Structures are given as C-alpha cells and as structure tokens.
Amino acid sequence: MSDVCKHISEITELKTPDEFVCEECMKVGGSWVHLRTCQTCGVTLCCDTSPAKHMTQHFHHTGHPVVISAEPGDNWMWCYVDEAFVRYT
C-alpha cells in the first residue's frame, strides 16, 4: 500500500463490526442505507447516503480518518482527510 495515503498505509489489521447496525441510529430509532466501520475505534455507523450521515459526523468530532465499508462483500477503505479510496483483498 505504498501508493496510498499515510492514514491508510498505517492500517495493519482491520476492525470489523460486531453487529450490522448503526449504533447512533439505533439510539434514536433512525434508519440507514449502508454501514461503515471506523478503523481507529471500531465504531460502526451509517454512510453519507443515510439520512443522519453518522460516520461523517464521527470523523468531524473525532478526527478518526479511515473507515471501511461494513457491507458484506465490500472490500474498500476511505480516508476522509486525504479523500483516498482503496480496494483491498
């Protein structure tokens, strides 16, 4: 991964969701479209297509830069800081 941003390059082990739910939507009875898992703290929250956009809010509040798709079969990472997208196997 030498051609990617330093935030993604620093990921050595993927954090994956324990449950396939947006933790914040569940608290307020909201709904989500797709899920993302933060690679700094492991929280799973909804994507920007979802009404509340909880993962982007999480990034703005914490500065945690990298998420992966928590959707089964998706193998990609996104860095909010560098706007870098990477597929992995």
Buried (B, 14 or more C-beta within 10 A) or exposed (E): EEEBBEBBBEBEEEBEBEEEBBBBBEEEEBEBEBBBBBBBEEBBBBBEEBEBBBBBEBBEEEEBBBBBBBBEEEEEBBBBBBEBEBEEE
